[in-house]
Amino acid sequence: MRICHLAITHQVLSDSRIMEKMARSNVQLGNETLVITSGLKNQNYKGVEIISISSSKPSRKFYIFAMLKCFRAAMKTKADIYHIHEVPLMLVGFILVLFGKKVVVDFHEDFEAELKGKKYLNNFLIHLFIMLYKSFRFLILPWFHHIVLAEDGYTRNFQNLSNKVSIVRNYPITELIEFSEAFGKNELRVLYLGTITEDRGCLNIIDAVVQLKRKGKFNITLDLIGPIHDSFLKVLIQKRMASNSNFIRWKDAIPYSQVVKEITNYDVGFAALHDDPNYRESLPTKLLEYNAAGLFSIVSNLPISHRYVTEDVNAIIVEPNNTNSVIEALNRIWDKKLYQNRKVISELTAAKYSWNSQFHILKKCYFKILGR
């Protein structure tokens, strides 16, 4: 079986769903796996053949040309199944179908809810884009051979195609994430992992750590690991770091293969997202990754959080976009030493939320498409 993943705007080496979970798992079964992307050199990454259409990520202005390059590269692979990971690439997928190819579309998140959360769009443009997207989806999706969703929350958008939909949840590869029972000595080591944005609470955790450090009740450090795409936010964070560089660091994006080694070196994982429509039913992937490494976590009071949190066991729930609530949580974690019960947290996650169960679902999708 030869599978080709299409993801030209993703940072595939740091995207665990595409590379480590789907592509690498498929290679381990002895199947040929390719990833068409951009911003990298052509290379073989742990058995996955990476095909780069350009040395840099495509800009919106030239995205159409990137799509054409992607289509041409896809046709050359002669894959059995093409697995698309970006909504705009559905157009490429549709053309592949017209050429007799078998195509899977993977929705990593609720695209409609994501549009509603775009602050730079006014209400008219939001509703216009949603209407255009719904029309596009209604016309295009029935042509595809299967639809994969990363979460349960937006299955309602695909009710007319329920016979083609499978949910492959973004659970962590618990066996891959390193674990150590050692916790910080005389300090609380906090980690923010993932794309750094204001609506993911980056300023809340920075301000909370700064205030706690000034009070001097206990020693605390914060590392932010992930890219910052907003230039204004990057300047703002760098300014705050400049005066607090001895206990706040930004490490930028690092490959997922390095993340799984480093994550266990912290005590608390931060994933307190703001109350955005796209986050309310979004699988708390970072919470599960933190927990798999034994980290106690801080998450927001969103509907989805309560399904995955046992209060004071694996995480504590705070109010969204509320720095004082984060400060109270960090004080509670320190006072009650909630971060020291690492083994229980890790074993609980491995037992309930392992990627292996989800890859089994994906395999069944592939086999069904190929009639095996």
N, C-alpha and C positions, 0 to 999 in steps of 0.2 A: 504494500500500500504506500503510495507516494502522496504526501500532503503538502500543500503550499499555503502558507499564511501570508496575507497581505496587510501591511500596517506601515504606511509610509511616513506618518507623522509621529508615531510612538517612538520613545527611546527603548527599543526592544531589549537591550541588554540589562536594563533596570526595570523592565516590565515583567513581573513574575508570572502573570497570567499567560501571556503570549509565549515567552521563551522557556522559562523554567518549568511551568506546569504543563502547558499543552505540547509545545514543540519537543522539549527534552523528554517528556514522558513517552511520547510517541517513538522517539529514537530508541529508547530503552526497550521497546517492544520489538525492535529490529526493523522498523519502518523508515523509509526515506522521508526526511522532513526538510523543507525549505522555508525561509522567511524573506519576503521581499520588503525592503524598507529603504530608508535614506539616512544620510548623515554618518555613514560608516564605510569602511572598506569591505570589499568582498572577502569573506573569510569563512572558515569552518569553526563554529563555536560548539565545542563538546558534542560533535556529531551532527549539529544542525547547520545546514548550508545557508549562509546569509548572502543574499543578493542585494546590493545597494544600487539604487537607480541614480543617486547623486551623492556628492561628498557633503552636502548640507541639506538641512530640512527645507522643504518647499514653502515659499511664502504664499499667502492667499492670492496674490496677484498672478502667480505662475502655477497655481495648483492644477489647473487643467492640463498643463504640459506634463506635470508629474504623474497625473492619472494615465495619460497616454503611454508614458514610459513604463508605468506599472503594468498596464495591460500587455504591452509587448513582451516584457520580462516574464509575465505569468504564462503567456502562450508558449514561450520557449521551454518552460519547465515540464510541460506535458504531464502535469500532475493528475492523479485520480480524483482528488478533491481539492477545491480552493476554499480556504477559510478566511473570510473577510472580517476585519476588526474595526473598521471605521465607516461611519454612516455615508460620507461622500463617495467612498469606494463601492457602494452598492451599485452605482452606475457602471463601474468596471465589471462588477459581478454579473450584472444584467447582460452585458455584451458577451461575457464568457459563456453564459447560459445559451445565448443565441448561437454560439459556436459549438454547442453540444457538450459543454463542460458541466460538471457537477459542482454546485456552489453552496456553501454554508455561510450565513451571516451571523455574526456574534455581536450582540448589543451589550457592551460592558456596563452601561448605566441607562437610566431613563432619559432619553434624549429630549423629550418634550419638557420634562421638569427642569432639565439643564438649561434649556432656552429661557424658561421663566425666571431663572436666577441670574441671567446676564444683566448686570447693572448698567452696562453701556448701551443697552437697547431700551427705547421707550415702549410703552404698552402697545402702540399701533404696530411697530415693527415685530414685537414679540408674537402678537396674534397673527400677523401676516406670515412670519416664518413657520409658525406652528401649523397654520392652514396649508402652506405649501408642502411642508414635510409630511403631513398626514396624507395629502393627495399623492405625493411621491411614493410613500410607503404603501398605500392602498393599491397603486398600480403595479409597483415593482415586486413587492414581497412574494406574492403568489407564485412567481416564476422560480423562486429559489427552492432548492431541494430540502433545506432544513434551516431552522432559526434557533440560535442558542442564546439564552439569557443568562446573565451572571447573578441575577437576584429574582426573588419572587414578587417584589413590589410592583413591577410594571407588566405582569402577564396580562392585565386587563387590556393593554394596548394591542394584544395579538389574539383576542378571543376568536376572531373569524378564521384563524389559521392554527387553532389549538392542536390539530393533528400533526403539525409540522414543528411544534415548539418543544424544546427540552431546556430544563434549567440546570446549568452546570455552575454551581456556586463557587465563588472564588476562595475556597478554603485553603489554608496554608499547607505546604509540604512539610509536615511536622518532623519527618525523619531528616530533612535537610537542615532545619534550623538548629544551630548548636545550642546546647543548654549547659549551664553551670549553676550549682547551688550557691555559689559565692555572691554575696551582696556587698554593697558599698560599706566601707568602714568609716564611721563618723561623718558620713555625708549621704545625701540623696542624689543619685545620678538620674536625671530626667532626659528622655529622648523624644524628639518630634521627628517622625519618619514619614517621608512622602513629599509630594509637591507642596511647596510652601506658599500658601495663600492666606489672605486675611479671613476668608470665610471658613477656613479650616482651623481657625483659632490661633494662628502663629503669634499674633500680637498679644493675645490674652495670656499665653504661657510665658512669653518673654517678660511682660509686665509683672506677672505674678512672681516669677523667679527673682526679678530685680527687687521687688518690694520685700520679699522674704529674706533676701540676702542683706538688705539694709537693716532689717530688724534684728538680724543676727541670732535668731532663736536656734537655728541649726544650719549646718553647711549644706549648700545645694548648688548643683551645676546643671547646665542645660546644653545639649548638642542638638542642632538642627541638621538633618541629613536629607537633602532633596534639592531639586532645582527651584529657582525663583524666576518666573517668566515675566512678572510685572516689574518694570524698571523702576517705577516710583517706590514700590514696596521694597525693592532691593536696597535702594538708597536709605530708606527709613530704617530698615533692619540693621544695615551696616553702621548707621549713626548710633543706634542703641547699643550695638555690640562694641563700638569703639570705646565707650566709657565703662563697659562691663566685660572686657575681653578676658579677664582672669577666670570668669565662670560661665560665659556664654560663647559658644562657637558655632559657626556655620561650616559644614563640610561639603556642601554642594551635593550633586547626585553621584552615587557610586553604584557599580554593578550589583545586581541582586545577589550574585555569588559571594560578594563581600559583605553585603548586608546581613545575610544569614549567619555569618561568623561573628559580626560585631554586636548584633542586637542584644546578646546575652550579657554584655558588659555594662548594662544599665539596670536600674531598679524600678523605674516607673516609665511607662509609655503613655504619651499624650495623644489623644484622638478626639478631642472635644470640638466637634464641628458646630458651625452656626446652624440656626433653624432655617435651612434652605430647602425648597421643595424637592430638590434632587437628593437630599441627604436623609429625609424623614424615613424612607423605607429602604435605604441603601445598606447592603450588607457591610457591617463594620470590619472590613478586611484587616485594617491595621490593628484593631483590638485583638483579633485572632492571632495575628503574627506576634504581637507583643506577648500574649498569653502563652503561645507555643514555646517561646524562649524563657518563660518563667516570670515575665514582668507583670506586676500589678499595673492597672491602667486607669486613666481618667477619660471618660466619655460623656457625651452630652445627653441631656434628657430629651431624646427623640423616641418616637414609637418603636423603632427597630431595636434600640439599645436594650430595652427590657427583656428581649428574647434571648440575649446572649450574656447578660450580666447577672451574677449573683452578688449582691451588694456586700462589700467588705471581704469577698472571697477572691474574685479575679479582677474586680474593678470597682470604681466609685462613680456615681452619676452626678454631673454638675449641670447648672443651668447654662444654656447656650449663650455665647458671647457675653459672659459674665466673669470678669477677672477676679472679683471678690470670691465668687463661688469656687474658682480654681485654687485660690489661696487657702480657703477653708479646707478643701480636699487635700491639698499637700500637707497642711498641718495635721490633719487627721491620719493620713498615711504614715507620717513620721511618728506621731504620738503613739499610735496603736501598732506600729511596726508591721503594717499590712504587707509591705514589700518583701518580707523575709520568708513568706510561705511559697517559695518558688516552685518546689517540686510538685505540690498539689495543683498549682495553677497549670503547669506544663502538662501533667498527666491528664488532667480534666479536658484540656483542649485536644490532645492527641486522641483521646477516646471518642470524642464527639464530632470533631470538625477537621478530619483529615482529608487532604486532596485525593487520596486513593479512591475514596467512594465516589467522588465527582468525575474522576477520569474514567471510571467504569461506565458512567452515563455517556460520556463523550465517545468512547469506543463503540458503544451500541449505536450511536447516531451514525458514525462513519460506516459501520458494517451494514446498517439498514440502507443507507444511500447506495452502497455498492452491491446490495442484494446478496449479502453473505450471511 
